[in-house]
Every structure is written in C-alpha cells, then in structure tokens.
Amino acid sequence: DLDKDSIVEPAADSTLSKIRTNQTLNCGVVVPHDFGGNITGCDKLVGMGVDFCRAMTAAIFVGDFEDVKFITFPESDNSSFVALANGSVDVLVGGTVERKYDFTSSPILGGFHFSTPYYYGSESANDDVSFYSIATREDDVVFASFVNCIVLAITHAEENGILREKSGDMPPVSVFGSDLKWALRDAIAYSGSYDE
C-alpha cells in the first residue's frame, strides 16, 4: 500500500480532471455505415463499446455510469479520429484497427494511444490483424493508462471469477489519485466480467 504522501492527484489540465470537472465522459462510438439502431440498446460490437464507455464512466464517477454522452460516427470515414484529436470526444470505441502481423506503426494512427484490444477480428494469421480497442489522445498518457486499466480490469475479473456481485473483490488502485482508488471495483460493479 502506498502511503498518503506518495499519492499524486491528476493534474488540473489532465483529461481525467476535465471529465470530472465537466461531469461528463464524451464517448465517441463508431457504428457500421448501415447501422440504424439505438446504440444504447445494441448487444453486438457497438453495444460492447457502449458498455466499455459506461464502465469507464462508473470508474470515473464512483459508480455513476449515467454521466456519459454518446456521439456516433460512421465507420466509412475518419471523422471519429478527427473528433478525438480536436477534443470533441474524450475516448473512441468501436473503431477497427488493422495491423500487419508484425504490428509496425502506421502514420495514419499517429497522435493516439490504443488500449489493450477488447475484441479481435476473425482473420487468419496470414491476413492483417484487426481488433477493437479504445482510443485516446497521446497527449495524456495518464488518461490512456486509466482507460487501459479499465479494459484490463474487465479481463482480470473474467480470469479470476469476479462477477458483478463480487466487484468488491477487485483490488484498489491509487496511482490515479485517492478519489479513484476504487475505480476498478466501480467499473466491475457496472459491467461485470468480460462474459457478463
């Protein structure tokens, strides 16, 4: 356990602090070009991205998963990444990232951090590898780390049999400040483990 003097609160100009001050997570959701449904009621990949946004919101706002604003973007253009780059959205879910099997960098993806993938495509090893990951701006490594921790927490819960009703079994994390010590617990209390 860290002692109280070693806990560093997020900087006032950080993405995490701004989200908490504005009391809203602006979540960009990339949807298929022929999508005509309600993103909050979807149970496919779009719904999975929405659930990750709500899990992040629950983690940021001590269990309150409703303080999220969803902004949709078509998958057919790069308007979602433009919105992320200019700060119109805080995070971006639902976009497919494609990489060659050697995962060399692509100049098109510059300026962004991508979380651990939360879903992989069904390509063979001889094709490009596609995956779904949560994107953040690269100018705030702490927020990118926070988002990645939420993705990893949901996987950790799955691997350790921690279901929604046992979210209190999630470990505390103090690295993001004392107000967010129980962020992983709050995320799992909303989303449950990966299969839930």
Stockholm file with secondary structure:
# STOCKHOLM 1.0

chainA/1-196         DLDKDSIVEPAADSTLSKIRTNQTLNCGVVVPHDFGGNITGCDKLVGMGVDFCRAMTAAIFVGDFEDVKFITFPESDNSSFVALANGSVDVLVGGTVERKYDFTSSPILGGFHFSTPYYYGSESANDDVSFYSIATREDDVVFASFVNCIVLAITHAEENGILREKSGDMPPVSVFGSDLKWALRDAIAYSGSYDE
#=GR chainA/1-196 SS CCCGGGCCCCCTTSHHHHHHHHTCEEEEEEECTTCCSCGGGCCSHHHHHHHHHHHHHHHHTTTCCCCEEEEEEETTSSHHHHHHHTTSCSEEESCEEEECTTCCCCGGGTTEEECSCSEECCCCTTSCEEEECCEEETTCHHHHHHHHHHHHHHHHHHHTTCCGGGGGGSCCCCTTCGGGTTHHHHHHHHHCSTTC
#=GC SS_cons         CCCGGGCCCCCTTSHHHHHHHHTCEEEEEEECTTCCSCGGGCCSHHHHHHHHHHHHHHHHTTTCCCCEEEEEEETTSSHHHHHHHTTSCSEEESCEEEECTTCCCCGGGTTEEECSCSEECCCCTTSCEEEECCEEETTCHHHHHHHHHHHHHHHHHHHTTCCGGGGGGSCCCCTTCGGGTTHHHHHHHHHCSTTC
//
